[in-house]
Amino acid sequence: MSQLVEDDECEACMKYVAFVSDPSEWTCCVCQLKETPLFVEESYHASWGRYRLLCRHSAHIRCYKRLCKQIGYVGCPACGSKIAQIPENEYCERCHVFGHPSCY
């Protein structure tokens, strides 16, 4: 399944976020919209799904991709942290942890 990439969205930041399938209420650190999920499906990767950053803040992926493109780096608007784009900060989909290169 391919996902449409808009010109105003950054793709580099996708290596530094983790999809979250937690049904708890959360607030996007970019748009400040409070979300209360109605269902959870682990393989659900919608444009407006919940993604967690290395600093533990969460954002809608489209909000986050647009923000990173706008500011020109991968970082968090909530705490101001700038995430170095190095393999040690990438999220590993296989191990489900941050902090080491992908083990594929």
Buried (B, 14 or more C-beta within 10 A) or exposed (E): EEEEEEEEBBEEBBBBBBBBBEEEEBBBBBBEEEBEBEEEEEEEEEEEBBBBBBBEBBBBBBBBBBBBBEEEBBBBBBEEBEBEEEEEBBBBEEEEEBEEEEEE
